[in-house]
């Protein structure tokens, strides 16, 4: 996956069209999601990452993942690369 089509503030959606997050940037082969999409509890207010390998397509201002949203969030990673 080339990152030249991925820009800040693009919406990330699952294969089912459900919102997963918003792009804050691309770093080391991973999409950094905006903190405002970071969930609740211990995951609130810090960035999570999605590996570029999950990107199926870039459709206008949306990035569609190859997994449904409920499954895709289980692949989210912390900045360290560890699973959420």
mmCIF file of the N, C-alpha and C atoms, coordinates in Angstrom:
data_MODEL
# 
_entry.id   MODEL 
# 
loop_
_atom_site.group_PDB 
_atom_site.id 
_atom_site.type_symbol 
_atom_site.label_atom_id 
_atom_site.label_alt_id 
_atom_site.label_comp_id 
_atom_site.label_asym_id 
_atom_site.label_entity_id 
_atom_site.label_seq_id 
_atom_site.pdbx_PDB_ins_code 
_atom_site.Cartn_x 
_atom_site.Cartn_y 
_atom_site.Cartn_z 
_atom_site.occupancy 
_atom_site.B_iso_or_equiv 
_atom_site.pdbx_formal_charge 
_atom_site.auth_seq_id 
_atom_site.auth_comp_id 
_atom_site.auth_asym_id 
_atom_site.auth_atom_id 
_atom_site.pdbx_PDB_model_num 
ATOM 1   N N  . UNK A 1 1  ? 0.842   -1.184 0.000  1.00 0.00 ? 1  UNK A N  1 
ATOM 2   C CA . UNK A 1 1  ? 0.000   0.000  0.000  1.00 0.00 ? 1  UNK A CA 1 
ATOM 3   C C  . UNK A 1 1  ? 0.881   1.238  0.000  1.00 0.00 ? 1  UNK A C  1 
ATOM 4   N N  . UNK A 1 2  ? 0.696   2.096  -0.964 1.00 0.00 ? 2  UNK A N  1 
ATOM 5   C CA . UNK A 1 2  ? 1.427   3.357  -0.968 1.00 0.00 ? 2  UNK A CA 1 
ATOM 6   C C  . UNK A 1 2  ? 0.682   4.358  -0.090 1.00 0.00 ? 2  UNK A C  1 
ATOM 7   N N  . UNK A 1 3  ? 1.430   5.206  0.576  1.00 0.00 ? 3  UNK A N  1 
ATOM 8   C CA . UNK A 1 3  ? 0.819   6.145  1.511  1.00 0.00 ? 3  UNK A CA 1 
ATOM 9   C C  . UNK A 1 3  ? 0.535   7.501  0.888  1.00 0.00 ? 3  UNK A C  1 
ATOM 10  N N  . UNK A 1 4  ? 0.872   7.694  -0.389 1.00 0.00 ? 4  UNK A N  1 
ATOM 11  C CA . UNK A 1 4  ? 0.696   9.013  -1.003 1.00 0.00 ? 4  UNK A CA 1 
ATOM 12  C C  . UNK A 1 4  ? -0.764  9.434  -1.125 1.00 0.00 ? 4  UNK A C  1 
ATOM 13  N N  . UNK A 1 5  ? -1.705  8.509  -1.065 1.00 0.00 ? 5  UNK A N  1 
ATOM 14  C CA . UNK A 1 5  ? -3.127  8.849  -1.151 1.00 0.00 ? 5  UNK A CA 1 
ATOM 15  C C  . UNK A 1 5  ? -3.747  9.098  0.220  1.00 0.00 ? 5  UNK A C  1 
ATOM 16  N N  . UNK A 1 6  ? -3.028  8.757  1.273  1.00 0.00 ? 6  UNK A N  1 
ATOM 17  C CA . UNK A 1 6  ? -3.568  8.876  2.622  1.00 0.00 ? 6  UNK A CA 1 
ATOM 18  C C  . UNK A 1 6  ? -3.143  10.212 3.214  1.00 0.00 ? 6  UNK A C  1 
ATOM 19  N N  . UNK A 1 7  ? -4.138  11.011 3.607  1.00 0.00 ? 7  UNK A N  1 
ATOM 20  C CA . UNK A 1 7  ? -3.852  12.321 4.165  1.00 0.00 ? 7  UNK A CA 1 
ATOM 21  C C  . UNK A 1 7  ? -4.590  12.508 5.493  1.00 0.00 ? 7  UNK A C  1 
ATOM 22  N N  . UNK A 1 8  ? -4.133  13.488 6.243  1.00 0.00 ? 8  UNK A N  1 
ATOM 23  C CA . UNK A 1 8  ? -4.722  13.802 7.533  1.00 0.00 ? 8  UNK A CA 1 
ATOM 24  C C  . UNK A 1 8  ? -6.206  14.108 7.382  1.00 0.00 ? 8  UNK A C  1 
ATOM 25  N N  . UNK A 1 9  ? -6.966  13.717 8.378  1.00 0.00 ? 9  UNK A N  1 
ATOM 26  C CA . UNK A 1 9  ? -8.415  13.943 8.486  1.00 0.00 ? 9  UNK A CA 1 
ATOM 27  C C  . UNK A 1 9  ? -9.269  13.054 7.590  1.00 0.00 ? 9  UNK A C  1 
ATOM 28  N N  . UNK A 1 10 ? -8.667  12.093 6.886  1.00 0.00 ? 10 UNK A N  1 
ATOM 29  C CA . UNK A 1 10 ? -9.476  11.136 6.132  1.00 0.00 ? 10 UNK A CA 1 
ATOM 30  C C  . UNK A 1 10 ? -10.178 10.212 7.117  1.00 0.00 ? 10 UNK A C  1 
ATOM 31  N N  . UNK A 1 11 ? -11.367 9.765  6.749  1.00 0.00 ? 11 UNK A N  1 
ATOM 32  C CA . UNK A 1 11 ? -12.107 8.827  7.588  1.00 0.00 ? 11 UNK A CA 1 
ATOM 33  C C  . UNK A 1 11 ? -11.632 7.411  7.291  1.00 0.00 ? 11 UNK A C  1 
ATOM 34  N N  . UNK A 1 12 ? -11.467 6.604  8.336  1.00 0.00 ? 12 UNK A N  1 
ATOM 35  C CA . UNK A 1 12 ? -11.128 5.189  8.198  1.00 0.00 ? 12 UNK A CA 1 
ATOM 36  C C  . UNK A 1 12 ? -12.397 4.412  8.517  1.00 0.00 ? 12 UNK A C  1 
ATOM 37  N N  . UNK A 1 13 ? -12.817 3.562  7.577  1.00 0.00 ? 13 UNK A N  1 
ATOM 38  C CA . UNK A 1 13 ? -14.025 2.758  7.765  1.00 0.00 ? 13 UNK A CA 1 
ATOM 39  C C  . UNK A 1 13 ? -13.691 1.283  7.575  1.00 0.00 ? 13 UNK A C  1 
ATOM 40  N N  . UNK A 1 14 ? -14.491 0.443  8.195  1.00 0.00 ? 14 UNK A N  1 
ATOM 41  C CA . UNK A 1 14 ? -14.346 -0.987 8.015  1.00 0.00 ? 14 UNK A CA 1 
ATOM 42  C C  . UNK A 1 14 ? -14.922 -1.418 6.676  1.00 0.00 ? 14 UNK A C  1 
ATOM 43  N N  . UNK A 1 15 ? -14.759 -2.675 6.344  1.00 0.00 ? 15 UNK A N  1 
ATOM 44  C CA . UNK A 1 15 ? -15.310 -3.215 5.102  1.00 0.00 ? 15 UNK A CA 1 
ATOM 45  C C  . UNK A 1 15 ? -16.825 -3.089 5.076  1.00 0.00 ? 15 UNK A C  1 
ATOM 46  N N  . UNK A 1 16 ? -17.426 -2.995 6.262  1.00 0.00 ? 16 UNK A N  1 
ATOM 47  C CA . UNK A 1 16 ? -18.876 -2.859 6.383  1.00 0.00 ? 16 UNK A CA 1 
ATOM 48  C C  . UNK A 1 16 ? -19.344 -1.405 6.338  1.00 0.00 ? 16 UNK A C  1 
ATOM 49  N N  . UNK A 1 17 ? -18.408 -0.457 6.168  1.00 0.00 ? 17 UNK A N  1 
ATOM 50  C CA . UNK A 1 17 ? -18.755 0.954  6.074  1.00 0.00 ? 17 UNK A CA 1 
ATOM 51  C C  . UNK A 1 17 ? -18.864 1.669  7.411  1.00 0.00 ? 17 UNK A C  1 
ATOM 52  N N  . UNK A 1 18 ? -18.603 0.991  8.506  1.00 0.00 ? 18 UNK A N  1 
ATOM 53  C CA . UNK A 1 18 ? -18.714 1.570  9.841  1.00 0.00 ? 18 UNK A CA 1 
ATOM 54  C C  . UNK A 1 18 ? -17.432 2.329  10.195 1.00 0.00 ? 18 UNK A C  1 
ATOM 55  N N  . UNK A 1 19 ? -17.596 3.519  10.788 1.00 0.00 ? 19 UNK A N  1 
ATOM 56  C CA . UNK A 1 19 ? -16.476 4.384  11.172 1.00 0.00 ? 19 UNK A CA 1 
ATOM 57  C C  . UNK A 1 19 ? -15.550 3.676  12.163 1.00 0.00 ? 19 UNK A C  1 
ATOM 58  N N  . UNK A 1 20 ? -14.241 3.706  11.874 1.00 0.00 ? 20 UNK A N  1 
ATOM 59  C CA . UNK A 1 20 ? -13.220 3.151  12.758 1.00 0.00 ? 20 UNK A CA 1 
ATOM 60  C C  . UNK A 1 20 ? -12.421 4.277  13.403 1.00 0.00 ? 20 UNK A C  1 
ATOM 61  N N  . UNK A 1 21 ? -12.128 5.325  12.621 1.00 0.00 ? 21 UNK A N  1 
ATOM 62  C CA . UNK A 1 21 ? -11.337 6.426  13.147 1.00 0.00 ? 21 UNK A CA 1 
ATOM 63  C C  . UNK A 1 21 ? -11.084 7.477  12.087 1.00 0.00 ? 21 UNK A C  1 
ATOM 64  N N  . UNK A 1 22 ? -10.232 8.438  12.452 1.00 0.00 ? 22 UNK A N  1 
ATOM 65  C CA . UNK A 1 22 ? -9.857  9.532  11.573 1.00 0.00 ? 22 UNK A CA 1 
ATOM 66  C C  . UNK A 1 22 ? -8.333  9.585  11.525 1.00 0.00 ? 22 UNK A C  1 
ATOM 67  N N  . UNK A 1 23 ? -7.782  9.744  10.341 1.00 0.00 ? 23 UNK A N  1 
ATOM 68  C CA . UNK A 1 23 ? -6.327  9.747  10.173 1.00 0.00 ? 23 UNK A CA 1 
ATOM 69  C C  . UNK A 1 23 ? -5.720  10.997 10.805 1.00 0.00 ? 23 UNK A C  1 
ATOM 70  N N  . UNK A 1 24 ? -4.726  10.775 11.657 1.00 0.00 ? 24 UNK A N  1 
ATOM 71  C CA . UNK A 1 24 ? -3.924  11.872 12.201 1.00 0.00 ? 24 UNK A CA 1 
ATOM 72  C C  . UNK A 1 24 ? -2.599  11.944 11.446 1.00 0.00 ? 24 UNK A C  1 
ATOM 73  N N  . UNK A 1 25 ? -2.182  10.819 10.848 1.00 0.00 ? 25 UNK A N  1 
ATOM 74  C CA . UNK A 1 25 ? -0.939  10.771 10.093 1.00 0.00 ? 25 UNK A CA 1 
ATOM 75  C C  . UNK A 1 25 ? -0.570  9.339  9.756  1.00 0.00 ? 25 UNK A C  1 
ATOM 76  N N  . UNK A 1 26 ? 0.536   9.182  9.048  1.00 0.00 ? 26 UNK A N  1 
ATOM 77  C CA . UNK A 1 26 ? 1.063   7.860  8.717  1.00 0.00 ? 26 UNK A CA 1 
ATOM 78  C C  . UNK A 1 26 ? 2.494   7.800  9.235  1.00 0.00 ? 26 UNK A C  1 
ATOM 79  N N  . UNK A 1 27 ? 2.804   6.763  10.023 1.00 0.00 ? 27 UNK A N  1 
ATOM 80  C CA . UNK A 1 27 ? 4.112   6.619  10.638 1.00 0.00 ? 27 UNK A CA 1 
ATOM 81  C C  . UNK A 1 27 ? 4.548   5.165  10.611 1.00 0.00 ? 27 UNK A C  1 
ATOM 82  N N  . UNK A 1 28 ? 5.727   4.908  10.078 1.00 0.00 ? 28 UNK A N  1 
ATOM 83  C CA . UNK A 1 28 ? 6.316   3.563  10.116 1.00 0.00 ? 28 UNK A CA 1 
ATOM 84  C C  . UNK A 1 28 ? 5.381   2.457  9.639  1.00 0.00 ? 28 UNK A C  1 
ATOM 85  N N  . UNK A 1 29 ? 4.718   2.687  8.513  1.00 0.00 ? 29 UNK A N  1 
ATOM 86  C CA . UNK A 1 29 ? 3.848   1.665  7.948  1.00 0.00 ? 29 UNK A CA 1 
ATOM 87  C C  . UNK A 1 29 ? 2.526   1.490  8.662  1.00 0.00 ? 29 UNK A C  1 
ATOM 88  N N  . UNK A 1 30 ? 2.169   2.478  9.477  1.00 0.00 ? 30 UNK A N  1 
ATOM 89  C CA . UNK A 1 30 ? 0.909   2.399  10.213 1.00 0.00 ? 30 UNK A CA 1 
ATOM 90  C C  . UNK A 1 30 ? 0.169   3.727  10.127 1.00 0.00 ? 30 UNK A C  1 
ATOM 91  N N  . UNK A 1 31 ? -1.157  3.658  10.122 1.00 0.00 ? 31 UNK A N  1 
ATOM 92  C CA . UNK A 1 31 ? -1.995  4.845  10.173 1.00 0.00 ? 31 UNK A CA 1 
ATOM 93  C C  . UNK A 1 31 ? -2.180  5.194  11.644 1.00 0.00 ? 31 UNK A C  1 
ATOM 94  N N  . UNK A 1 32 ? -1.848  6.428  12.004 1.00 0.00 ? 32 UNK A N  1 
ATOM 95  C CA . UNK A 1 32 ? -2.077  6.907  13.363 1.00 0.00 ? 32 UNK A CA 1 
ATOM 96  C C  . UNK A 1 32 ? -3.469  7.527  13.380 1.00 0.00 ? 32 UNK A C  1 
ATOM 97  N N  . UNK A 1 33 ? -4.324  7.008  14.259 1.00 0.00 ? 33 UNK A N  1 
ATOM 98  C CA . UNK A 1 33 ? -5.684  7.515  14.374 1.00 0.00 ? 33 UNK A CA 1 
ATOM 99  C C  . UNK A 1 33 ? -5.726  8.699  15.326 1.00 0.00 ? 33 UNK A C  1 
ATOM 100 N N  . UNK A 1 34 ? -6.625  9.625  15.065 1.00 0.00 ? 34 UNK A N  1 
ATOM 101 C CA . UNK A 1 34 ? -6.785  10.796 15.920 1.00 0.00 ? 34 UNK A CA 1 
ATOM 102 C C  . UNK A 1 34 ? -7.191  10.370 17.324 1.00 0.00 ? 34 UNK A C  1 
ATOM 103 N N  . UNK A 1 35 ? -6.691  11.082 18.307 1.00 0.00 ? 35 UNK A N  1 
ATOM 104 C CA . UNK A 1 35 ? -6.989  10.761 19.701 1.00 0.00 ? 35 UNK A CA 1 
ATOM 105 C C  . UNK A 1 35 ? -8.472  10.833 20.004 1.00 0.00 ? 35 UNK A C  1 
ATOM 106 N N  . UNK A 1 36 ? -9.198  11.684 19.281 1.00 0.00 ? 36 UNK A N  1 
ATOM 107 C CA . UNK A 1 36 ? -10.632 11.821 19.561 1.00 0.00 ? 36 UNK A CA 1 
ATOM 108 C C  . UNK A 1 36 ? -11.406 10.540 19.247 1.00 0.00 ? 36 UNK A C  1 
ATOM 109 N N  . UNK A 1 37 ? -10.789 9.615  18.506 1.00 0.00 ? 37 UNK A N  1 
ATOM 110 C CA . UNK A 1 37 ? -11.419 8.330  18.170 1.00 0.00 ? 37 UNK A CA 1 
ATOM 111 C C  . UNK A 1 37 ? -10.849 7.193  19.012 1.00 0.00 ? 37 UNK A C  1 
ATOM 112 N N  . UNK A 1 38 ? -10.238 7.516  20.140 1.00 0.00 ? 38 UNK A N  1 
ATOM 113 C CA . UNK A 1 38 ? -9.472  6.513  20.876 1.00 0.00 ? 38 UNK A CA 1 
ATOM 114 C C  . UNK A 1 38 ? -10.269 5.649  21.837 1.00 0.00 ? 38 UNK A C  1 
ATOM 115 N N  . UNK A 1 39 ? -11.557 5.856  21.939 1.00 0.00 ? 39 UNK A N  1 
ATOM 116 C CA . UNK A 1 39 ? -12.365 4.992  22.790 1.00 0.00 ? 39 UNK A CA 1 
ATOM 117 C C  . UNK A 1 39 ? -12.506 5.512  24.204 1.00 0.00 ? 39 UNK A C  1 
ATOM 118 N N  . UNK A 1 40 ? -12.742 4.608  25.112 1.00 0.00 ? 40 UNK A N  1 
ATOM 119 C CA . UNK A 1 40 ? -13.032 4.975  26.503 1.00 0.00 ? 40 UNK A CA 1 
ATOM 120 C C  . UNK A 1 40 ? -12.027 4.317  27.448 1.00 0.00 ? 40 UNK A C  1 
ATOM 121 N N  . UNK A 1 41 ? -12.155 4.638  28.719 1.00 0.00 ? 41 UNK A N  1 
ATOM 122 C CA . UNK A 1 41 ? -11.324 4.024  29.743 1.00 0.00 ? 41 UNK A CA 1 
ATOM 123 C C  . UNK A 1 41 ? -9.851  4.314  29.542 1.00 0.00 ? 41 UNK A C  1 
ATOM 124 N N  . UNK A 1 42 ? -9.022  3.293  29.696 1.00 0.00 ? 42 UNK A N  1 
ATOM 125 C CA . UNK A 1 42 ? -7.574  3.476  29.587 1.00 0.00 ? 42 UNK A CA 1 
ATOM 126 C C  . UNK A 1 42 ? -7.135  3.827  28.181 1.00 0.00 ? 42 UNK A C  1 
ATOM 127 N N  . UNK A 1 43 ? -7.995  3.645  27.197 1.00 0.00 ? 43 UNK A N  1 
ATOM 128 C CA . UNK A 1 43 ? -7.645  3.949  25.806 1.00 0.00 ? 43 UNK A CA 1 
ATOM 129 C C  . UNK A 1 43 ? -8.034  5.365  25.405 1.00 0.00 ? 43 UNK A C  1 
ATOM 130 N N  . UNK A 1 44 ? -8.711  6.084  26.279 1.00 0.00 ? 44 UNK A N  1 
ATOM 131 C CA . UNK A 1 44 ? -9.178  7.430  25.952 1.00 0.00 ? 44 UNK A CA 1 
ATOM 132 C C  . UNK A 1 44 ? -8.007  8.408  25.877 1.00 0.00 ? 44 UNK A C  1 
ATOM 133 N N  . UNK A 1 45 ? -8.064  9.289  24.904 1.00 0.00 ? 45 UNK A N  1 
ATOM 134 C CA . UNK A 1 45 ? -7.124  10.407 24.754 1.00 0.00 ? 45 UNK A CA 1 
ATOM 135 C C  . UNK A 1 45 ? -5.688  10.019 24.429 1.00 0.00 ? 45 UNK A C  1 
ATOM 136 N N  . UNK A 1 46 ? -5.481  8.924  23.761 1.00 0.00 ? 46 UNK A N  1 
ATOM 137 C CA . UNK A 1 46 ? -4.164  8.668  23.193 1.00 0.00 ? 46 UNK A CA 1 
ATOM 138 C C  . UNK A 1 46 ? -4.318  7.956  21.858 1.00 0.00 ? 46 UNK A C  1 
ATOM 139 N N  . UNK A 1 47 ? -3.294  8.078  21.035 1.00 0.00 ? 47 UNK A N  1 
ATOM 140 C CA . UNK A 1 47 ? -3.368  7.586  19.657 1.00 0.00 ? 47 UNK A CA 1 
ATOM 141 C C  . UNK A 1 47 ? -3.304  6.068  19.586 1.00 0.00 ? 47 UNK A C  1 
ATOM 142 N N  . UNK A 1 48 ? -4.042  5.534  18.627 1.00 0.00 ? 48 UNK A N  1 
ATOM 143 C CA . UNK A 1 48 ? -3.941  4.127  18.256 1.00 0.00 ? 48 UNK A CA 1 
ATOM 144 C C  . UNK A 1 48 ? -3.518  4.064  16.799 1.00 0.00 ? 48 UNK A C  1 
ATOM 145 N N  . UNK A 1 49 ? -3.054  2.913  16.378 1.00 0.00 ? 49 UNK A N  1 
ATOM 146 C CA . UNK A 1 49 ? -2.507  2.745  15.040 1.00 0.00 ? 49 UNK A CA 1 
ATOM 147 C C  . UNK A 1 49 ? -3.156  1.551  14.354 1.00 0.00 ? 49 UNK A C  1 
ATOM 148 N N  . UNK A 1 50 ? -3.296  1.663  13.024 1.00 0.00 ? 50 UNK A N  1 
ATOM 149 C CA . UNK A 1 50 ? -3.789  0.570  12.179 1.00 0.00 ? 50 UNK A CA 1 
ATOM 150 C C  . UNK A 1 50 ? -2.695  0.281  11.149 1.00 0.00 ? 50 UNK A C  1 
ATOM 151 N N  . UNK A 1 51 ? -2.308  -0.972 11.030 1.00 0.00 ? 51 UNK A N  1 
ATOM 152 C CA . UNK A 1 51 ? -1.290  -1.352 10.058 1.00 0.00 ? 51 UNK A CA 1 
ATOM 153 C C  . UNK A 1 51 ? -1.792  -1.118 8.638  1.00 0.00 ? 51 UNK A C  1 
ATOM 154 N N  . UNK A 1 52 ? -0.922  -0.600 7.787  1.00 0.00 ? 52 UNK A N  1 
ATOM 155 C CA . UNK A 1 52 ? -1.314  -0.338 6.384  1.00 0.00 ? 52 UNK A CA 1 
ATOM 156 C C  . UNK A 1 52 ? -1.716  -1.610 5.652  1.00 0.00 ? 52 UNK A C  1 
ATOM 157 N N  . UNK A 1 53 ? -1.312  -2.759 6.145  1.00 0.00 ? 53 UNK A N  1 
ATOM 158 C CA . UNK A 1 53 ? -1.700  -4.027 5.540  1.00 0.00 ? 53 UNK A CA 1 
ATOM 159 C C  . UNK A 1 53 ? -3.195  -4.285 5.586  1.00 0.00 ? 53 UNK A C  1 
ATOM 160 N N  . UNK A 1 54 ? -3.915  -3.584 6.461  1.00 0.00 ? 54 UNK A N  1 
ATOM 161 C CA . UNK A 1 54 ? -5.373  -3.747 6.553  1.00 0.00 ? 54 UNK A CA 1 
ATOM 162 C C  . UNK A 1 54 ? -6.128  -2.875 5.566  1.00 0.00 ? 54 UNK A C  1 
ATOM 163 N N  . UNK A 1 55 ? -5.429  -1.962 4.882  1.00 0.00 ? 55 UNK A N  1 
ATOM 164 C CA . UNK A 1 55 ? -6.095  -1.063 3.940  1.00 0.00 ? 55 UNK A CA 1 
ATOM 165 C C  . UNK A 1 55 ? -6.451  -1.817 2.659  1.00 0.00 ? 55 UNK A C  1 
ATOM 166 N N  . UNK A 1 56 ? -7.737  -1.823 2.332  1.00 0.00 ? 56 UNK A N  1 
ATOM 167 C CA . UNK A 1 56 ? -8.201  -2.474 1.112  1.00 0.00 ? 56 UNK A CA 1 
ATOM 168 C C  . UNK A 1 56 ? -8.249  -1.493 -0.052 1.00 0.00 ? 56 UNK A C  1 
ATOM 169 N N  . UNK A 1 57 ? -8.656  -0.225 0.248  1.00 0.00 ? 57 UNK A N  1 
ATOM 170 C CA . UNK A 1 57 ? -8.824  0.751  -0.820 1.00 0.00 ? 57 UNK A CA 1 
ATOM 171 C C  . UNK A 1 57 ? -8.895  2.149  -0.230 1.00 0.00 ? 57 UNK A C  1 
ATOM 172 N N  . UNK A 1 58 ? -8.558  3.123  -1.059 1.00 0.00 ? 58 UNK A N  1 
ATOM 173 C CA . UNK A 1 58 ? -8.766  4.526  -0.718 1.00 0.00 ? 58 UNK A CA 1 
ATOM 174 C C  . UNK A 1 58 ? -9.828  5.040  -1.672 1.00 0.00 ? 58 UNK A C  1 
ATOM 175 N N  . UNK A 1 59 ? -10.965 5.474  -1.092 1.00 0.00 ? 59 UNK A N  1 
ATOM 176 C CA . UNK A 1 59 ? -12.124 5.892  -1.877 1.00 0.00 ? 59 UNK A CA 1 
ATOM 177 C C  . UNK A 1 59 ? -12.402 7.361  -1.577 1.00 0.00 ? 59 UNK A C  1 
ATOM 178 N N  . UNK A 1 60 ? -11.880 8.256  -2.372 1.00 0.00 ? 60 UNK A N  1 
ATOM 179 C CA . UNK A 1 60 ? -12.073 9.683  -2.115 1.00 0.00 ? 60 UNK A CA 1 
ATOM 180 C C  . UNK A 1 60 ? -11.400 10.075 -0.817 1.00 0.00 ? 60 UNK A C  1 
ATOM 181 N N  . UNK A 1 61 ? -12.194 10.516 0.166  1.00 0.00 ? 61 UNK A N  1 
ATOM 182 C CA . UNK A 1 61 ? -11.670 10.917 1.472  1.00 0.00 ? 61 UNK A CA 1 
ATOM 183 C C  . UNK A 1 61 ? -11.865 9.833  2.531  1.00 0.00 ? 61 UNK A C  1 
ATOM 184 N N  . UNK A 1 62 ? -12.068 8.598  2.085  1.00 0.00 ? 62 UNK A N  1 
ATOM 185 C CA . UNK A 1 62 ? -12.255 7.475  3.007  1.00 0.00 ? 62 UNK A CA 1 
ATOM 186 C C  . UNK A 1 62 ? -11.250 6.368  2.715  1.00 0.00 ? 62 UNK A C  1 
ATOM 187 N N  . UNK A 1 63 ? -10.786 5.770  3.770  1.00 0.00 ? 63 UNK A N  1 
ATOM 188 C CA . UNK A 1 63 ? -9.914  4.601  3.670  1.00 0.00 ? 63 UNK A CA 1 
ATOM 189 C C  . UNK A 1 63 ? -10.748 3.411  4.109  1.00 0.00 ? 63 UNK A C  1 
ATOM 190 N N  . UNK A 1 64 ? -10.914 2.465  3.214  1.00 0.00 ? 64 UNK A N  1 
ATOM 191 C CA . UNK A 1 64 ? -11.697 1.262  3.532  1.00 0.00 ? 64 UNK A CA 1 
ATOM 192 C C  . UNK A 1 64 ? -10.734 0.143  3.912  1.00 0.00 ? 64 UNK A C  1 
ATOM 193 N N  . UNK A 1 65 ? -11.001 -0.473 5.062  1.00 0.00 ? 65 UNK A N  1 
ATOM 194 C CA . UNK A 1 65 ? -10.176 -1.581 5.527  1.00 0.00 ? 65 UNK A CA 1 
ATOM 195 C C  . UNK A 1 65 ? -10.714 -2.907 4.995  1.00 0.00 ? 65 UNK A C  1 
ATOM 196 N N  . UNK A 1 66 ? -9.892  -3.933 5.043  1.00 0.00 ? 66 UNK A N  1 
ATOM 197 C CA . UNK A 1 66 ? -10.300 -5.249 4.547  1.00 0.00 ? 66 UNK A CA 1 
ATOM 198 C C  . UNK A 1 66 ? -11.116 -6.025 5.577  1.00 0.00 ? 66 UNK A C  1 
ATOM 199 N N  . UNK A 1 67 ? -11.212 -5.514 6.793  1.00 0.00 ? 67 UNK A N  1 
ATOM 200 C CA . UNK A 1 67 ? -11.979 -6.171 7.856  1.00 0.00 ? 67 UNK A CA 1 
ATOM 201 C C  . UNK A 1 67 ? -13.140 -5.275 8.276  1.00 0.00 ? 67 UNK A C  1 
ATOM 202 N N  . UNK A 1 68 ? -14.225 -5.893 8.747  1.00 0.00 ? 68 UNK A N  1 
ATOM 203 C CA . UNK A 1 68 ? -15.330 -5.124 9.309  1.00 0.00 ? 68 UNK A CA 1 
ATOM 204 C C  . UNK A 1 68 ? -14.820 -4.315 10.498 1.00 0.00 ? 68 UNK A C  1 
ATOM 205 N N  . UNK A 1 69 ? -15.493 -3.224 10.811 1.00 0.00 ? 69 UNK A N  1 
ATOM 206 C CA . UNK A 1 69 ? -15.047 -2.317 11.870 1.00 0.00 ? 69 UNK A CA 1 
ATOM 207 C C  . UNK A 1 69 ? -14.858 -3.031 13.208 1.00 0.00 ? 69 UNK A C  1 
ATOM 208 N N  . UNK A 1 70 ? -15.784 -3.885 13.578 1.00 0.00 ? 70 UNK A N  1 
ATOM 209 C CA . UNK A 1 70 ? -15.694 -4.572 14.868 1.00 0.00 ? 70 UNK A CA 1 
ATOM 210 C C  . UNK A 1 70 ? -14.440 -5.441 14.951 1.00 0.00 ? 70 UNK A C  1 
ATOM 211 N N  . UNK A 1 71 ? -14.038 -5.998 13.841 1.00 0.00 ? 71 UNK A N  1 
ATOM 212 C CA . UNK A 1 71 ? -12.832 -6.819 13.794 1.00 0.00 ? 71 UNK A CA 1 
ATOM 213 C C  . UNK A 1 71 ? -11.594 -5.934 13.678 1.00 0.00 ? 71 UNK A C  1 
ATOM 214 N N  . UNK A 1 72 ? -11.678 -4.886 12.877 1.00 0.00 ? 72 UNK A N  1 
ATOM 215 C CA . UNK A 1 72 ? -10.530 -4.001 12.650 1.00 0.00 ? 72 UNK A CA 1 
ATOM 216 C C  . UNK A 1 72 ? -10.030 -3.386 13.948 1.00 0.00 ? 72 UNK A C  1 
ATOM 217 N N  . UNK A 1 73 ? -10.934 -2.999 14.845 1.00 0.00 ? 73 UNK A N  1 
ATOM 218 C CA . UNK A 1 73 ? -10.486 -2.378 16.092 1.00 0.00 ? 73 UNK A CA 1 
ATOM 219 C C  . UNK A 1 73 ? -9.711  -3.361 16.963 1.00 0.00 ? 73 UNK A C  1 
ATOM 220 N N  . UNK A 1 74 ? -9.914  -4.654 16.756 1.00 0.00 ? 74 UNK A N  1 
ATOM 221 C CA . UNK A 1 74 ? -9.123  -5.626 17.522 1.00 0.00 ? 74 UNK A CA 1 
ATOM 222 C C  . UNK A 1 74 ? -7.684  -5.678 17.021 1.00 0.00 ? 74 UNK A C  1 
ATOM 223 N N  . UNK A 1 75 ? -7.429  -5.124 15.841 1.00 0.00 ? 75 UNK A N  1 
ATOM 224 C CA . UNK A 1 75 ? -6.078  -5.057 15.290 1.00 0.00 ? 75 UNK A CA 1 
ATOM 225 C C  . UNK A 1 75 ? -5.388  -3.743 15.619 1.00 0.00 ? 75 UNK A C  1 
ATOM 226 N N  . UNK A 1 76 ? -6.073  -2.814 16.301 1.00 0.00 ? 76 UNK A N  1 
ATOM 227 C CA . UNK A 1 76 ? -5.456  -1.546 16.652 1.00 0.00 ? 76 UNK A CA 1 
ATOM 228 C C  . UNK A 1 76 ? -4.255  -1.801 17.551 1.00 0.00 ? 76 UNK A C  1 
ATOM 229 N N  . UNK A 1 77 ? -3.259  -0.941 17.413 1.00 0.00 ? 77 UNK A N  1 
ATOM 230 C CA . UNK A 1 77 ? -2.031  -1.073 18.177 1.00 0.00 ? 77 UNK A CA 1 
ATOM 231 C C  . UNK A 1 77 ? -1.759  0.194  18.967 1.00 0.00 ? 77 UNK A C  1 
ATOM 232 N N  . UNK A 1 78 ? -1.009  0.034  20.047 1.00 0.00 ? 78 UNK A N  1 
ATOM 233 C CA . UNK A 1 78 ? -0.499  1.162  20.822 1.00 0.00 ? 78 UNK A CA 1 
ATOM 234 C C  . UNK A 1 78 ? 0.707   1.736  20.074 1.00 0.00 ? 78 UNK A C  1 
ATOM 235 N N  . UNK A 1 79 ? 1.207   2.915  20.468 1.00 0.00 ? 79 UNK A N  1 
ATOM 236 C CA . UNK A 1 79 ? 2.398   3.470  19.819 1.00 0.00 ? 79 UNK A CA 1 
ATOM 237 C C  . UNK A 1 79 ? 3.584   2.502  19.819 1.00 0.00 ? 79 UNK A C  1 
ATOM 238 N N  . UNK A 1 80 ? 3.682   1.661  20.839 1.00 0.00 ? 80 UNK A N  1 
ATOM 239 C CA . UNK A 1 80 ? 4.787   0.704  20.941 1.00 0.00 ? 80 UNK A CA 1 
ATOM 240 C C  . UNK A 1 80 ? 4.696   -0.429 19.939 1.00 0.00 ? 80 UNK A C  1 
ATOM 241 N N  . UNK A 1 81 ? 3.526   -0.588 19.314 1.00 0.00 ? 81 UNK A N  1 
ATOM 242 C CA . UNK A 1 81 ? 3.314   -1.687 18.372 1.00 0.00 ? 81 UNK A CA 1 
ATOM 243 C C  . UNK A 1 81 ? 2.574   -2.857 19.006 1.00 0.00 ? 81 UNK A C  1 
ATOM 244 N N  . UNK A 1 82 ? 2.358   -2.798 20.314 1.00 0.00 ? 82 UNK A N  1 
ATOM 245 C CA . UNK A 1 82 ? 1.623   -3.859 21.004 1.00 0.00 ? 82 UNK A CA 1 
ATOM 246 C C  . UNK A 1 82 ? 0.137   -3.716 20.733 1.00 0.00 ? 82 UNK A C  1 
ATOM 247 N N  . UNK A 1 83 ? -0.610  -4.820 20.741 1.00 0.00 ? 83 UNK A N  1 
ATOM 248 C CA . UNK A 1 83 ? -2.065  -4.726 20.539 1.00 0.00 ? 83 UNK A CA 1 
ATOM 249 C C  . UNK A 1 83 ? -2.703  -3.904 21.645 1.00 0.00 ? 83 UNK A C  1 
ATOM 250 N N  . UNK A 1 84 ? -3.845  -3.307 21.320 1.00 0.00 ? 84 UNK A N  1 
ATOM 251 C CA . UNK A 1 84 ? -4.582  -2.492 22.315 1.00 0.00 ? 84 UNK A CA 1 
ATOM 252 C C  . UNK A 1 84 ? -5.070  -3.372 23.428 1.00 0.00 ? 84 UNK A C  1 
# 
